[in-house]
Amino acid sequence: MKRIVIIGAGGHGREVSDILRAQTATEIVGFIDDCKEIHGNEVDGLPVLGDWSWFDSVRPAEFAVVCAVGSPQLCRRLIQRAKSLGLGFASAISQLAYVSPLARLGEGITVFPFAVINPGAVVESFSILNLACTVSHDTKIGRYSNVNPGAHLAGNVTLGEGCYVGMGANVIQGRSIGEWSIVGAGAVVTANLPANVTAVGVPAKIVKTREDRWYDK
């Protein structure tokens, strides 16, 4: 039986734990969280085990983790930390989602209820497909990306690494969004977007540009 520790005991972590409860052959051990005030408490019946030092008292190779934070840049840092400890990774895929058998999924992803992943889609590792979002045919989602509730990606869309697509946003057929860019809630992307920008509105317009590798800070 796979023993899973969830990284992050906030609202997102609670939703991930709900998905994992329905998976067979898994044991949810509890949450890891840096907030000391909740250590030793329970969240939805699961213990908050402590911070990362908890892994010092166990054999990390015996556990898999799911990163349950919505920020792509924070997720990236946490995944790197987990890798440095020799931890494995699990995915949390809701039984209420539709995932085509012709889609390709990386490790450590989270797929929420009523999400749709269609044929030829590629979802790279540690990405989040949130409630009722859709990923159409042959669309590629880069690592650490977060597609928020009700967002829709048409066919042949490309999201670079670390993209954040806000709630209810739409990306039309064949468009690309560069790595570590943000699309605001409700936006409609009708033209390609470069890396490291924030775009909002209908149609989406760039309102902010960041320096390269801002996400490392």
N, C-alpha and C positions, 0 to 999 in steps of 0.2 A: 504493500500500500504506500502510495506517495504521501510524504509528510510535507505540508506546505506552511510556510510562514508568510504572512502578508506584510509588506513594507508600507506603513502608513495606516493609522487608525482613525482617520477622518471620515467624512461622508463618502468619499470615493472608495475608501477601504471597506466601509460597511457594505457598499453595493457589490464590490468584488467578492466579499465573503459570502454574500447571498447567492452569487453565481456558483461559487465553488461548492456550496452545500449540496447542490443538485448533481454534482459530478460524482460518478461512482469511483471507487478505489482511491479515494483521497481522504486524508485526515488533515483538517485545519488545526494546526498547533496553536496559533494565536497571531497577535500583531507585534511588530517592532515599530517603535515610534520614539522620536527624540524628545517629545514633551514629557518631562519628568512627572508632572502633576497627575498624569493618568496611569503611570506605571503601577502594576498590581491591581488595577481595576479591570472590570469586564466591559466589553463593548458588544452588544447583541449576543451575550452569552459566551463570548470568546475572550480569553485573557490577553491583556496588554503585557507582554513578556518583559519589556524593558527597552533599552536602546541597543545599538549594535554590539555592545559589550556582552550581551546575552549569548552571542555565538561563541564567545571565548570558553564557555562552560560545556559546550556540546561538540559533536563532530559535524562540522558544516557539510561534509559530503553526504550526510544522511538526510539533508533537507533540500527542498526546492523553494524558491521564493517567487512571489508575484509582486511587482512594483505597482502600488495603488495610489499614485499621485498623478494629477492631471497636467502638471507643468512639464512640457517636454525637456526643458533644460535641467530641471531638478531630477526628473526621471533618469536622464543620462548620467548624472553624477551618482545617483544611488545604484544604478546598474553597474557602473564601474567599480563602486565600492564592493558590491556583492561578488563581482568577478574576482576581485583581489583576495577575497576570503575563500575562494574555491566553491562557492555556492552554485547549485544548479538552478534552472528556471522552469517554471510551469506556466501554462496558459490557462486563462479563465474564459471559457467560451460558453455562453448561455445556450441551454437547450431550446430556447425560444427564438434563437437567431437562425437565419438561413445562410449556410455556407456551401457554395457549390463544390462538388467533388473535383471540379476542374480549376479551382482557385488554389493558390500556393500561399501558405502561412508560415511565418517565421516563428521563433520561440518567444515565450514570455509575452504574448499578446493578450489583450482583453477584448472580448466581443460581447456587447450588452444585448439584452432582450430586444427582439424585433429588428435588429440590424440585418442587412442583406449584403452578401458578398457574392457577386456573380461570376460566371465562367471567365477564366483568363486573368482574373484580378490577382495581384501580388501584394500581400501585406507583410512588410518586413518586420523584423523582431522588435518587441517592446512597444508596439503601437497600440493605440486605444481606438476602438470603434464603438462609439457610445450609442445610447438608446435610440433605436429607430432611424439610424443613419443608413444611407445606401451607397454602395460601391459598385458601379456598373462594370461591364465587361472590359477586360484588358487594362484596367486602371492600376497604377502602381503607387503604393504608399510607402514612403521611406521610414527608416527606423525612428523610433521615439515620437512619431507623429500622433496627434490627437484630433480625431474627427468627432466633433461634439454632437449632442442630441439633435436629431432632425436635419442634419446637414446631408447634402446630396452631391455625390461626385458622378458626373456622367461618364460615358465610355472613353477610354484612352486618355484619361487624365493622369498627370504625374505630379505627385507631391514629393518634394525633396525631404531629406532627413530633418526631423524636428519641426515639421509644420504643425500649426495650430489652426484648425478650421472651426470658426465659432458656430454657436447654435443656430440652426436654421439657414445657414449659408448654402449657396449653390455654386458649383463650378461646372461650366458648360463643356460640351464635348471637345476633347483633344487639347485642353489648355494645361499649362504646367505652372507650378508654383515652386519657386526656388527654396533651398534649404533654410530652415529656421525663420520662415516668414509666418505672419499671422494674418488671418482673414477674419474680419469682425463678424459678429452675429448678424444674420440676415443679409449679408452682402451677396452680390452676384458677380462672380468672376467671369468676365467675358473676354479678357485678354491675358496673355502670359504675364506672370509676376516674377521679378527677380528674387534673389536671395536676400534675407535679412531686412525685410520691409514689413510694415503693417498697412493693410488695405481695407477700406470700409466703403459701404454705400452700394447703390444700384445705379449704374454699374460700379464695381469696386475701383476706387482710386487710392493711390499710395498717399498716405498721410505722414509716414515716418520711415526713415531709413536708419539702420544701425550700423555700427562698425563691424568689420569681420570678426568672428569668434566672440561676439558679445555674450553668447550663451555660456561661455566658460567662466564668466565672472560671478 
